[in-house]
Amino acid sequence: MKVTASEVHGDISPQGVIPAPDGLRVGYPGHLGGYSRECALKLYANDAQLKAYAGIDEVIRALAEGEIDTAVVPWSRGHQRPVRTTHQALAFWTGICVERRVFRAISLSLLGPPGASPSAVRRIVAREALFEECDVWLQQNLPEVERVECLHMADALDMAESRSDTLAIAPPSLARRPGLVCLAQRIEDDPGRVAQFAVLRRDHARVRGQCFSCDATVDEGQGNAVLSGASEPAG
């Protein structure tokens, strides 16, 4: 399947919000929320019905089968590394196009139970991609700790919440869970990096493809959304 996006141009509101018809169903991966949910909330405000799915495969399947009308999924990480799961799912489910792409500043933290001691930590649990993004910090600070890969971020947080010797890598916003606190902030190897998220549709209408930050400001002279405190991203 060929996915295309047009050149950047602006037909968005000053807040970067996509006008949503009543009852628009918007899906995103991750029952815990995270950055895909944050992007969806900023894009659609309170005008849409948001629905969480376990992962990227599940949300794109739901879009292809008509359970939802649009989806917000991770597209690429720092230095333009594509999110493999997204691109593989789009190759499998035909008839889906990219309506636009969204830039979002990313930070990662080490989460664990209150009072956790670094000397007692035996393992760190995270998705594979997050280990890659924090490799230097982990080598410098916790080189002997076992790294355990998991499929979903929820699995990592469940383990960290239930075991005193286990920590999880996740966005700092997820430390709101009762059994977790943020033990170390900004552990990503590339601070201030920007990831890219895609807004997907099931139809074949002309792809608009605006690229803007979830924290975007608008150049009133041009009507284009621009990144706040960031340049063109290097997902």
N, C-alpha and C positions, 0 to 999 in steps of 0.2 A: 504494500500500500504506500502511496506517495503522500507525504504530509508536507504541505507548503505553508508559508506565511508571507504576507506582503511586506513591503517596506513600512517603517514606522510612520504613522500619521495619526492625527488626533480627532476623534469624535467622542471623547469621553468627557464627563463632567469634571469640574475642578477637584472634586474629591476622588476621582478615579473610580467611581461606582458604575457598574453596568446596570442600565435600566432593566428590571426584571418584571415580566408579566406576572399577574397574580397566579399563585400556585406553582411557580417554576420550581422544579425539583432538582437540587444540586447535590451531587455526591462527592465524597472525598475519601481518601484511604486513611485508615487508622482510627479505631474507636476512641482512642485517647485524645484525638485532636491533632495537635502539633501544627506545623507550618502550613500544610495544605488547608486545614480548617481555618486558620487565621487569615489566609489569603481569600478564601471563600467568603468569610464574614466581612472583610474589608471591601471586596468587590461588589457583593450583593446586599450589604447592610441587612435590613430586616425584611427585604422584599421577596425572599425565597425560602423554600423549605429545605433545610440542610439535612443530609443523611450520611451517616458514617458507615464505611465498609471495612472489613478486616484488612484488606491490602489493595495494592494497585490493580492486580488482576481482577479482583472482585468488583471494583468500582467501574472498570472499563467494560467488563461483561454486563454489568447492570445498565450501563449507557447503551451498549449495542442492542440489548434486549428490550429497551424501552422502559425500564423501571425508573429511570431518572431522565431528565432532559438535558443536563449538562454535567460536566465533571471537572474538578480541579485536582490535578495530579502533578507530582514533581517531574520535571523535564530534563534538567541538567544540573550538575553540581559545579563546585569551583573549577576554574580552568576549562569550562565547557565540556566536562565529562558527562556524557549522556547517562540518564538513569536507565539501565538495561531493561528492567522489568516493564517500564512504561513503553519503550520502543518495541519490545517483543510482543506485548499485548496488542499494540496498535497494528503490528504486522499480522496478527492472528485475526483480530476483529476488524473486518473491512467496513467501509462506509462511515468512518469517523474522521473528522477533520479538526484541525487546530484553529480555534476562533481567534485567540490571542495568547501571548505569553507574558508572564508577570515576573518581575524581579523582586526578590526578597532577601534582605540581609539575614544571615544565619549565624547563630552562636550555639555552642554546645556546653553542657555542664556534666559534672559527675554527681549523680544522685544516689542517696543511700539512707539508711535509717538514722534517726537522730542519735548523736553520740558515737557514731561509728569511728573506730580507731584505725588509722592507716596501717598499723602493724598487724591488725587482725584481719585485714582484707585478703581473701584467698582467690577471688575471681571477679572479673568485670564482664558484664553481659551487655551485648549490643548487636545491632545489625551490622553486617560485614562492612558496609559503606562507612559507618560511623567510626569503626576502628581505623579505617584508612585515613579518615580526616583528622584523627587525633593521635596518630602513631608517634610523632615526635614527643608530644607531651607525655604520653604513657611510657615511652622508653626512658625519659628523663626522670619521671616521678614514681612510677610503679613498674619497674622493668621485670620483676619476678612474678608478678601477678598473672594468673591464668586468664586468657581471653576466651570467652565462650560466645559463639555466634548464635543468634536466634533469628527467626523469620520476621516477627512483628515486635515493635517497640513495647507493646503491652506485656509481652512475655518477659522482657528484660526488667520492666518495672515491677511486675509481680514477684520475680525472684529477689530483687533488691529489697522489696518491702517485707518479704517473709524470712529473709536470712540475714543475720547480723554480719556475715563475712562476705557479702556480695554487694557490688555496686553496679549501677547502670549508667550508660551514656545516653543523654536525651536533651531536648530543649529545656532551658531553665523553667519555662512556664509549667512544665509537668511536675515540678516539685510541689505543686498545690495538693497532691495526694496526701492524706493524713499521715501515712507511715513513712514519708520521704522528706528529706531536706536536701538543699544544694550544698555539697561539700567542697566543690571546686568549680569556679566559673571560668568561662572563655578558655576551654582546653583545646579548642580546634587549632590546628597547625597554621591556618591562614586566617588570622583575625580580620574581621570586617569583610570577609568574602560575601559574594552575592550568589544565591542559587536561583534557578529559573523554574517557574511552574507554568503549566499549560492549562488553558481553559478549552475543553473538548466539547464538540457538538456532534450529533448523529447525522446531521444533514450534509448536503454537498453544496451549500450556498458559498458564495465567494468568501474566501477567508480574509478577514480584516487584518489579524495578526499584530495589533498594537502591542508594543513592549513598554511596560511601565512598572514602577516600583509600587508595592503595596503601601509604602510610605511616601508616595509621589507628591511632588508639587507640580504646578502647571505653569508653563511659560505662556502668559496671557496673549502675548503677541503672536505666537504660533499655534496655540491650542494643543500643544503636545505635552504629554506627561514626561517628566524627567526624574531620574533617580535622586533621592535625597541623600547626600553624603556618600555617593558611590559613583564610580564610572562604569562604563560598559563591562559587564561581568566576564570574568575569565572563565555547577552542579554537581 
